[in-house]
Amino acid sequence: MLDVDVLYYLLQSSLKVDYYGLYDDLNRNAAFESLANIILTGPFNASFNDLKIKLIDKVQQLVFIGKDSTSPSIAEGLPYQHFGKRKKAIFFKEKSMTLNTSLDFVMPRTEASSDQIIRCVQAVQCQLSAFIYPYGSTQHIISKHPQRPLPSSLQRTLFENLKLAIQKHPANYFVIERLNAVPLMIESMEHYDTNIQNGIMDVLVYIMWDLNFVPLKELAVTSLHLQTTASGKVIALLCRRIQQLLQMSPKFLIVVRDTGLINVISLMLSNISDKLQKTAASETEDGQIQEPFVAQAIENFDTIVDCLVEMTKDPANAAVFRKA
């Protein structure tokens, strides 16, 4: 840990005098990739886990120092605009809940002196790669690691650091947008405990409510968990969180329609019905064997219906559901 403390001090001191040689050397020599691989390397007993948690927290300190060269970006062009076809963009303010007819979305500004803005994207990538391994598409991970997840204590530490980094400043989500951090976390969320799953959804709500931005990639990945090819493990959680999001503001009724979430729910229910009919027709003496997704959907059917009812409170949404 002392080595990382020294590294942090040297980096901070050199950057204060506009010397970037050490920072560039770290990237050229794959220092952050090495740190990710150290986190993933066993053993994983209690004492080693405690040391690795300290290492992860040291890496987190490096997130907010570095070159001021990464600008917020939106990879796919202009953002989705709430009520884009209307003359005025209407949304609710978080505190007063009063209508506002100002611009719908404004890219957050980055202040050069702010110590809350992500300056070292590589330190974020290091933690992201370790967190989603072996579930997601990882970078900087050597192949010799066993295909097994980290202990839950390390997973929680990595996730809380990533969440904190994203939410520490409104610009941070856009600074690391090119890493696809949030889509990758959503993609692998079924493998984590309920607290992390809800934490991932908290990040999505933060983007949509606090930043007033509709993240199309994140919502597209979310919809994959609602298709019958998925495991179905997070159906109930996703439906509850979508329902809660819809209750926060009527603008999200348009979002679930324009991003196709209503169509996804409709297709899911249709596919479940078809699969149940086929299962009933082919029932054997051993009893009815249901696919995992279907079993999860039946168990949480009331939650799915509650979400659908919330979605279709808007007449236009109800019409889309009937036609889907």
N, C-alpha and C positions, 0 to 999 in steps of 0.2 A: 504493500500500500504506500510505503514511503516513496517508491519510485514514481508512482502516479502523482503523489503530492508535489514532488519536485518538478515533474513534467508540467503540471498545472501552473506552478509558480513561474517557470521559465517561459511558458507560452504567454501567460498574462503579461509578464514583464516585457517580453520582446514585442508584443503587439501594441503595447502602450507607446512604444517609440517607433511604431510603423515598420518594424522589422519582421518580415514574413518568412525568412529562411527556415526557421525551425518548423513552422506550421507546414510549409511545403514539403520539407523532408519527411515529416510524419506521414503525409499522404503518399509520397513516392515510395516509401518503404513499407506500406501496408500496415501501419501501426494499429489502426482501428480494426482491421480485419483480424489481426493477431489477438486483440483484446476480445473480440467476439468468440474466437476459437478457444481462448482460455476459459471463458464463461461456460462453454459447452463441453469442456473436457472434464472427465471424472477425476477422482471419486466424488460422490455426492452425499457424504455423511454430514452430520450436523455442524461439525467444526469447519469443514471446507465450505459448506453452504454459507455460513456466516461470513467467511472471508470473501466469498464471491459477491455477496450482497454489498459488502463494503467497496469492492472493486466496481460494481455496477454504479453505486452512488458517486464514486470518483469520476467515472465516465460521464455521468450526468452533469457534473460540474463543468466538464469540457464543452458541453452543448452550447453554452452561452458565451464562449470566447472563441475568437477566430476572425477570419477575414470578413469584412463587411461587404461581401460581393454577391451574396445570394439575394435576389429580389423576389418578392412574392409573384407568383404566376398562376395562371389558369391554363392548363395544358390544352384544353379543347376549345379555346376561343372564348367568346363572350359567355358570361354566366347565364343560366336559366333565369328568367325574370318572372317573379310572381305576377299574376294577372297581366301578363305581357300584352294581351290583345285588347286591354282596356285603356282608356285615356289616362287614367290615374292608377298608380300602384298603391294599393292600400294594405297596410299591415298594422298589427297591434304592437305597441311598445310594451316591453316586458314589465315595467313597473306600473305605469298609469293605466295601461290597457285602453288608451284613447286612440282614435283613428289618426293616422298620419298619412298625408298625401305627398310626402317628399320622395326622393329617389328611392327605388326599391333596394338596390344593392350598390354599395360603394366599397372599392378595394381598400382595406385598412392601410394606413400609412406606417412606414417604418422610420422611427426616429434614430438617427445615427448614434446618439448617446445612450440609448436604452439598453439596459442590461437584461431585459426580459425577452429580447428577440433572439431566435436561434441563429447563431453565428457559425456553428460547426455542424453541418449536415451529416458529416461522416460519423460523428458521435451518436447521432440519432439512428443512422443506418446500422451501426454496430449493435445497438440495443434491439432494434426492430428485427434484425436477422436472427439474433439469439432467441427472441421471444417467439417468433412464428416457426422456428425449427422444431420438428421436421415436417410441419404441416403445409407451410406456404412456400411460395417461390422465393428462395433466399439468395442473397448475394454475399460474397466474402466468406462462405462457409466451406471448410475443407471436407472432403468426402469420407474421411476415416471415422467420423463420429457415428456412434450407434444411432439407428433410426428410432430414438426414443425421446420423449419430451423432457424438459427440465423439471426438477422438483417444483411443487406448487409455490413454495416460498420465493424461489427465484423468478418464476413466472409473474407473480404478483408485483415484485419489486420492479421488474422490467416494464410491466404494463403501466404501473403508477407513474413511473418516470416519463414514459411516452405521453401519457395523458396530460401530465403536468406541463410538459414542454409545449404541447399543442395549445393548451388553454391559457398559458401564461401571458400571451399577447395575441390580439386578434389577427395579426399578420402571420403568426407561426404556422397555421394550417396551410397557408398558401406558400410559405417559404419551403416547406417540405412536401408540397403536393406532388412533385415529380418522383418521390420515393414510393408513391401509392401506399403510404403507411396505413391509412384508415381502411381502404379496400382490402388490404392484406389481412388486417386484424379481423374484419368482418368475415372474410372468407374462411378463416380458421376458427371462428368463435365457438363452434360446437364442441371443440376439444378442451375448453377451459371450464373452470368452475363457474357457478352462477354469478358470483360477485364480479368476476372479470367480464362475463358476458354482458351484465348490466352496465358495467363500466364502459365497454365498447359502444353500447347504445347511447350512453350518456355523451360520449364524444360526438356521435352522429347528431344527437339533439342539439348539442352546443353549436355545431356547424350550421344547422338549419334554423335554430331559434336565435341564438346570441349573435351569430355572424350574418344572419338573414340571407344565407346562401343555400341553393339547392344543389347538393353534390351528386351529379348524375351517375358517376362511376360507383359511388358507395351504395346508392339505391339499387343500381343494377345488380351488384354483388349480393345485396340483401335479398333480392327477389329469388336468387338461386336457392336459398334455403327454404323457399316456399314452393318449390317444384318437386314433383313426386320422385324425381331421380335422387333427391337428397335423403339424408338420414331421418329427418323430421325431428331431431332432438331439440331444436330451438323454435319450433312452430309457436308454442304457447308464449314464450318470452317475446318473440318478435311481434306477434299479434297484440299482446298487451301494450308493448311500447309504442307501436303504431297508433293504437287507439288513444293512448295518452297524448301523443303528439297532435293528433287531430283535435283533441279537446282543448289544446292550448290556443289555437287560432283557426278561424275559418279559411285562411289562406292555404292551409295544408290540404284542404279538401280538393283544391285545384291541383296541388302538387301530385297527390296520389292518382289523379286522373291523367294528368299530362305525362307523367313518368311511367304509366302503364301498370302501377301496382294493383289497381282494381282488376285489370285483365288477368294478372297473375293469380289473384285470389280466385277469380271465376274459373280459370283453367284448372287450378288445383282442385277445386270442388268437383268439377266435371270429371277429371281424371280419377279422383277417389271413387266417385260413383261407378265409373266403368270398371275399375279394378275390383270393387266389392261385388259387382254383378258377375264378373268372370270367376272370382274366388268361390262364390256361392254355387255357380254352375259346375265347378270342378272339385267340389268338396269331397274329400276322401274319408275312409273309415278312421283315419288318425285325427280327424277334426279339421276345422278350417285354419289354414295357415295364412296369416296376413303379412304383407310386406311391412318392414319397419316404419316407413313413412305413413302408410295407411293406419297402422296401429296407433301411432302418435297422434294423427289427425282425429281419429275417433275418440281417443282419450281426452283430447283438448277441443272437442268440437264446439262446446259452448263459448270458449274463448275466441275461436275463429269467427263464429257468428257475431259475437259482440263487436269484434273489429269491423266486420263487414257492415253491420248496422250503422256504425259510426261513419264509415266511408260513404254510405249511400244516403246520408241525411241530405246531401245536396242533390236536387232533382236531376241535374246533368250527370252526376255520378251514377245515380240509379238507372238512368237510361243507358249509360255505357255498360253497366253490369248486365242488364237485360239483353243487350245486343251481343255481348261477348260469348 
